Amino acid sequence: MLSIAQPFIEDLSPDSKRRRVEVQPALSFSDKDKIGTLQPHNNALVFTFRIGGYDVKNVLVDQDNSAEIMYHDLFKGLKLRPEDLTCYDSPLIRFNGKIVFLNGQIRLPVQVGPEAVEVNFIVVDVYSPYTAIVVRL
């Protein structure tokens, strides 16, 4: 069964030598989930997430990626406007080494299970079999 670890923040007193610790939510699977699969595997993890209040299919979870990506078709499908974007001026380089031109960045709630987290998506106008890529949730 897919489980989602809940985030927590430990706030210790200023007198303590420990710092404030924030734990990020994590996806995990039980041994029961492995039944009927070949192990080890290198298949993509593709889920349906609730993004901006809509159920969005074909979202790739890629922990090797360095940024959350939203493809332009999803941006349009969520009825977002160019005015909703903020500037994002860092270049993005594709797997083939080519630079991708960015439309901007948008912050949206992403829900997996009972908790929602705010995610900064970089919006790009290139083809992908996925609607979005998330690094972690």
Sequence and secondary structure as in RCSB ss.txt:
>XXXX:A:sequence
MLSIAQPFIEDLSPDSKRRRVEVQPALSFSDKDKIGTLQPHNNALVFTFRIGGYDVKNVLVDQDNSAEIMYHDLF
KGLKLRPEDLTCYDSPLIRFNGKIVFLNGQIRLPVQVGPEAVEVNFIVVDVYSPYTAIVVRL
>XXXX:A:secstr
  EE   EEE   TTSS   EEE   EE  GGGGTTS SS    EEEEEEETTEEEEEEEE TT SSEEEEHHHH
HHTT  GGG B   S EE TTS EE EEEEEEEEEEETTEEEEEEEEEE S  SSSEEES  
